[in-house]
Amino acid sequence: MRFGEWLKQERQRQHLTGAALARRTGVSQSYISALETGARSSPTLYAATRLADGIGIKLWVALRDTEIIE
């Protein structure tokens, strides 16, 4: 699963809009949208950290769930 697919799934599971997640994390809504739609294949380490924190999941769990690490 791509990071963006995982992010969208987790964001929707928590009933967060892209705008709400952007406000919570400081990551732009357009960047979040680009990840979720696949226009951007992977986030920067900074963005991945902020986004994982913003939805309350440790970064290593997010990376494991997206098959980036095992």
WOUR-V593919 format. One record per backbone hydrogen bond with DSSP energy under -1.0 kcal/mol. NH is the residue of the N-H (numbers start at 0). CO is the residue of the C=O. If there is no record, write none. Layout:
nh | co
NH | CO
NH | CO
This chain:
nh | co
5 | 1
6 | 2
7 | 3
8 | 4
9 | 5
10 | 6
11 | 7
12 | 8
13 | 9
14 | 11
15 | 10
20 | 16
21 | 17
22 | 18
23 | 19
24 | 20
25 | 21
31 | 27
32 | 28
33 | 29
34 | 30
35 | 31
36 | 32
39 | 33
47 | 43
48 | 44
49 | 45
50 | 46
51 | 47
52 | 48
53 | 49
54 | 50
55 | 52
56 | 51
61 | 57
62 | 58
63 | 59
64 | 60
65 | 61
66 | 63
67 | 62
68 | 62
